[in-house]
Amino acid sequence: MATPSVTVKCFGICTHLDPGTISEERRVVLVNAADPSRYGNIPALAGLSAHRATLQILRSDLVHEAEARWWFPIIHADQEKVVWRLDGVKLRVVDGIADPEAKIECIPPLRAYCMRLHSPGPAVTDDDPERTACIFEYPKSPVHGQTPEGGGAVTGAITIRSGDTLAFEATKFGLDDKLPFSVRHGASVSIANIPLVDQDETNRDFFFHFLVGMRAFIPGDFPLGATLPTPFQCDETLNGVNLPIGIGDLTTPGCSNTTYP
């Protein structure tokens, strides 16, 4: 009998920190790219389009009816799925079962795309909604890159061991207000940080990952020699279960997940 588990798939500009970099739990950072004009003075980021961070869950996977808060609004709901906006929110798995031997596989390391990578900056450490749309924390679990058949962007698929259900908790940065919710084992949860308009997706979106290590939004703090990825091909093929609303062309490697460093 298969071990109960939940899959959390990360789409777009989602940066996976190595275990122990900040905490014992693994952490995925979704930088705030909702207003790219803030970075317009940095040549590599100039002209990039706005991104929106979301959480999407199928209604059939929710244990209870979907809830919202002013800081965790539902921005889309239909008979099949519910989508929440992530804007300065910490998501945490409450009762997952850690796998001490788990590895992160087939996700490109950001250090391979610049001459020197800074250590994690305020986007990781400060719980600042101006810098970070979401931080997702979960117990050490296997992470496998998945790509469309034929290659392209890498989606990070996290397999978290669970009981019959898996409990999550959403918290607004700087507040003590917590919103718990649970999904059934076998659920496929989607977290995304993708362009508001799918036609705006470009390879250069990949440069948003470097905001994870920047202390100041100035050209001199952007890593030297930053380059763009070529299409990846992972052993695991991305399936079409619970793809985020508005997902663009996944053959474009610029919307790949990365690991940090």
C-alpha positions in Angstrom: 0.0 0.0 0.0 1.4 3.4 -1.0 2.4 5.8 1.8 -0.2 8.7 2.0 1.2 11.9 0.7 0.4 15.3 -0.8 2.1 16.9 -3.7 2.8 20.7 -3.7 3.9 21.9 -7.2 5.7 25.2 -7.5 5.3 27.1 -10.8 7.3 30.1 -12.0 9.6 32.2 -9.9 9.8 29.9 -6.8 13.3 29.6 -5.2 14.0 26.5 -3.1 16.5 27.1 -0.3 18.8 24.3 0.7 17.9 22.7 4.1 19.5 24.3 7.0 20.3 27.6 5.1 17.8 29.4 7.3 15.9 26.8 9.3 15.6 23.1 9.8 12.5 23.0 7.6 12.8 23.4 3.8 11.7 26.7 2.5 10.5 28.1 -0.9 10.6 31.8 -1.4 8.3 33.6 -3.9 9.8 37.1 -4.3 7.4 40.1 -4.7 7.4 40.9 -8.4 4.0 42.5 -8.5 5.4 45.9 -9.3 8.6 45.5 -11.4 8.9 49.3 -11.9 10.6 49.3 -8.5 13.5 47.5 -10.1 13.5 49.5 -13.4 16.9 51.0 -12.6 18.5 47.5 -12.8 19.1 46.8 -16.5 18.5 43.0 -16.2 15.1 43.6 -14.6 13.9 46.6 -16.6 10.8 46.0 -18.6 9.8 42.8 -17.0 6.0 42.3 -16.5 4.1 42.1 -13.2 3.9 38.7 -11.6 1.3 37.5 -9.1 1.8 34.8 -6.4 -1.1 32.4 -5.8 -2.2 29.3 -4.0 -4.6 27.0 -5.9 -6.4 24.0 -4.5 -9.1 21.7 -6.0 -12.4 21.8 -4.0 -12.4 18.0 -3.9 -9.0 18.1 -2.1 -10.1 20.5 0.7 -11.3 18.9 3.9 -13.5 21.9 4.8 -15.0 24.8 2.9 -12.5 27.3 1.7 -12.0 30.4 4.0 -10.3 33.7 3.4 -9.0 36.7 5.3 -8.4 40.3 4.1 -4.7 39.5 3.9 -5.4 36.1 2.2 -8.2 36.8 -0.3 -9.9 34.4 -2.6 -9.4 35.9 -6.1 -11.1 33.1 -8.0 -13.5 30.3 -7.1 -15.5 28.0 -9.3 -17.0 24.5 -8.9 -13.6 22.9 -9.5 -11.0 25.0 -7.7 -10.2 27.9 -5.3 -7.4 30.4 -5.8 -6.0 32.7 -3.1 -3.7 35.7 -3.6 -0.3 35.5 -1.7 0.9 38.9 -0.7 3.2 38.9 2.3 2.0 35.5 3.5 3.8 32.6 5.2 2.5 29.2 4.4 3.5 26.3 6.6 2.9 22.6 6.7 1.9 21.8 10.2 1.8 18.0 10.5 3.8 16.5 7.6 6.3 13.7 8.2 9.9 14.5 7.4 12.1 12.4 5.3 15.8 12.8 6.5 17.2 11.3 3.3 15.1 13.4 0.9 16.9 15.3 -1.9 16.2 18.1 -4.3 16.6 16.7 -7.9 16.5 18.2 -11.4 16.0 21.8 -10.4 18.7 24.2 -11.7 21.0 25.8 -9.0 21.0 29.6 -9.3 24.7 29.7 -8.6 25.3 28.2 -12.0 23.9 31.3 -13.7 26.2 34.1 -12.3 29.8 34.6 -11.4 29.1 35.0 -7.6 25.9 34.6 -5.7 25.1 36.6 -2.6 24.0 34.9 0.6 20.2 35.0 1.3 19.1 38.6 1.8 16.0 40.4 3.3 13.6 38.6 0.9 14.4 35.4 3.0 15.0 36.8 6.5 12.8 39.9 7.0 9.2 38.8 6.4 8.8 42.0 4.4 5.8 42.0 2.0 7.6 44.6 -0.2 10.2 42.0 -1.0 8.5 38.7 -0.5 5.0 37.5 -1.7 5.2 34.2 0.1 7.5 31.9 2.1 6.4 28.3 2.1 7.9 26.0 4.8 7.6 22.3 5.0 9.3 19.3 6.6 12.3 17.9 4.6 10.7 16.0 1.7 11.7 14.9 -1.8 11.6 17.6 -4.4 11.7 16.5 -8.1 11.9 18.8 -11.1 9.2 18.1 -13.7 9.2 19.5 -17.2 6.8 19.4 -20.1 7.4 16.5 -22.5 10.2 17.6 -24.7 11.7 19.9 -22.0 11.3 23.5 -21.0 10.6 25.2 -17.6 11.2 23.3 -14.4 8.3 22.9 -12.0 9.3 21.8 -8.5 7.1 18.9 -7.2 7.3 18.4 -3.5 6.0 15.1 -2.1 5.1 15.5 1.6 4.3 12.4 3.6 1.0 12.7 5.4 -1.8 10.9 7.3 -5.3 10.8 5.9 -5.0 14.6 5.7 -2.3 17.3 5.7 -2.7 20.4 7.7 -1.4 23.9 6.6 -1.4 27.2 8.3 -1.4 30.6 6.6 -0.1 33.7 8.5 0.3 37.3 7.4 3.8 38.7 7.9 3.8 40.8 11.1 0.4 39.6 12.4 -0.6 36.9 14.8 -3.7 36.0 12.8 -3.5 32.4 11.6 -5.8 30.6 9.1 -5.6 26.8 9.2 -6.8 24.5 6.5 -6.3 20.9 5.5 -6.2 18.8 2.3 -6.8 15.1 1.8 -4.0 12.7 1.1 -3.4 12.4 -2.7 -4.1 16.1 -3.2 -2.1 18.2 -5.7 -1.7 21.7 -4.5 -0.3 24.4 -6.7 1.8 27.5 -5.7 2.7 29.9 -8.5 4.5 33.1 -9.1 3.8 33.8 -12.7 3.0 36.8 -15.0 -0.4 38.4 -14.7 -0.7 38.1 -18.4 0.5 34.8 -19.7 1.6 36.2 -23.1 4.1 38.5 -21.1 6.2 35.5 -20.1 9.8 35.7 -21.2 13.1 34.0 -20.5 14.2 37.1 -18.7 11.7 36.5 -15.9 14.3 34.1 -14.6 16.3 37.1 -13.3 13.7 37.7 -10.6 15.3 34.8 -8.7 18.3 37.0 -8.0 16.2 39.3 -5.8 16.5 36.6 -3.1 20.1 37.7 -2.4 19.9 41.4 -3.1 20.2 43.9 -0.2 19.4 47.0 -2.2 17.6 47.6 -5.5 20.6 49.1 -7.2 22.5 47.9 -10.3 25.7 47.2 -8.2 23.9 44.7 -6.1 22.7 42.5 -9.0 25.0 39.5 -9.5 27.8 39.9 -12.1 27.6 37.7 -15.2 24.0 36.7 -14.7 22.8 34.5 -17.6 19.6 32.7 -18.6 18.9 29.0 -18.6 18.4 26.8 -21.6 15.4 24.3 -21.7 15.7 21.5 -19.1 14.6 17.9 -19.5 13.8 16.1 -16.3 13.0 12.4 -16.0 9.6 13.3 -14.6 7.0 14.8 -17.0 4.7 17.4 -15.7 1.1 16.3 -15.6 -1.9 18.5 -16.1 -3.5 18.1 -12.6 -4.4 21.5 -11.1 -2.3 23.7 -13.3 -2.5 27.3 -12.2 -5.0 29.6 -13.9 -3.1 31.7 -16.4 -0.1 29.5 -16.7 1.9 30.5 -19.8 4.2 28.6 -22.1 6.0 26.1 -20.0 8.5 25.4 -22.8 10.0 28.8 -21.8 12.8 28.0 -19.4 12.7 31.5 -17.9 9.9 30.5 -15.7 11.8 27.7 -14.1 12.1 27.1 -10.4 15.7 27.3 -9.0 17.6 26.1 -5.9 19.5 28.6 -3.8 22.5 28.7 -3.7 
